[in-house]
Amino acid sequence: GDDVRTVGHGLTLEYTGNYFLKYGINPDDYHPGDKIPVDIVDQVELEVIADARSDIENTLANNEIVLSNNQIEALISQKYNTGNISGFVSAFKKYGDTDELYTNWFYRSIRKGFETGLSRRRKAEWELFHNGKYVYNT
């Protein structure tokens, strides 16, 4: 919506366009409805996720926070879907792996008009972070 050029898997040319440049795709040349080969979109998605993992692991290491792989995966999902994990370090240091962390950090990125879908996503990420399982359709 709003002319956001989504190319699949939650990727938008506005926020991930620099990844497409190395495949010869200039985001400025694409308009809503234009097609990009799925193999390129899939590769970009993998690169975005890998970069998110690296950024999160560096952030955690720099702040002496050790998390399980499931917890890191939950943060990757947050970063992939919201663009950042800002505030996580201070929230985790304050609340730890508690329900207060969910209330005060995981649930923070719910935007008006998208409450149902985003609430389910945040709850699923919380379940992955807190209980080690990702359940989206409950």
N, C-alpha and C positions, 0 to 999 in steps of 0.2 A: 504494500500500500504506500501511498504518498510518494510514488515514483522511486521507491527504494529498489535498486536493481539487484534483486536477489537471484543468485545463480545456482542455487541448490544447496542442500545440507546446511542451511542457515548462513551461508556465505553471501556477503554483499560486495559489490564492486566498490562501494564507498569506503568500506573498512578493510577490505583485503585486496584491493586493486593492485597494490605493489607486488603481490605474489603472482598475479596473472601476467605482469609485464615480462617476466623472464620466459614465458611461454609464447611471447609475441602478441599478446592480447592487450591492447591499450584500452583501459576502461572508458576513456573519453569517447571511444568510437562505438560503444555499445549503448543501446537504449532499451527500455523495458520491452520485453518480448523477444529480443534478439537471443540467439542460441550460442552457447559455448560448449565445445565437445565435453562429454561427461568424463572422459578419462583425465582431462586437464582439471576439471572441477574436483574430481576425487583426489588427484595428486595435491592440489592446493589445500584441500581439507586436511590431508595428512600432514602437510607442512605447517599449517596453522596450529594444529593440535600439538605437533612436536615442539614448536616454538613456545606454545603456552606451557607445556610441561617443563621445558628448560627454564623459562622465566619463573615459574612457581617454585621449582626445586632450588633455584638460586636465591629467591626471596626467603624461602624457609631456612636454607643453610645460613644466610647472612643474619638471620634473626634467631639462630640456634633452636629452631623448632623441628622436631622429628615427627613425621606422620607416616602412617601406613600407606601402601600403594592405593588402597581403596579411598583413603582420605584425599590423596593427591589427585586421583581420578575425579573425585567430586569437585575439587577446586578447578580442574581443567574444564569440566563441564560448565562451571560458573563463568570462568573466563571466556570460554568459547561463546557462551550465550549472552553474556552481559558486557564483554569487552575488557573486564578487569576484575581483580580481586582486592581492590583498594579497601583498606580498613580491616582486612582479615587478620593481619598480624596482631594489631592492638586488640581486636575483639577476642581472638583466641587466647592471648595472654591474659585478658581480663576474665573470660568465661570458661576457657578450656572446652573440652568436648561435652558440653552440657546443653540442656534445652534452651538456656539463655543465649547460647551462641546461635541457635536456630532463630530465635525470636529477634535478636539484635543484629544479626549479620546475614544469615542465609536468606531470610525473608525480606531483606531490605530492598531488593531490586524489582519489586512488583510495581508495574506501571498501570495507571488508571486505564481502564478499557481492555486490559489484557489479564485481569486478575485470575480467571479460571485456568487458562493454560499455563501461565507463569507460576501460579501457586502450585500446580501439580509438578512442574519442573523443579521448583525449589524444594518441595517436599521430597521428591525422588533423589535429588542431590544430597539432601540432609540424611536420608536413609542410607545412602551409600557412604557418606562421611561417618555417620554415627553408628550404623549397624552393619556396614559392609555389604549391603545389597541394594541394587537399584531396582525400584518398583515404580513404574510411571503410570500404569493404568489401574490404579486402585481408587 
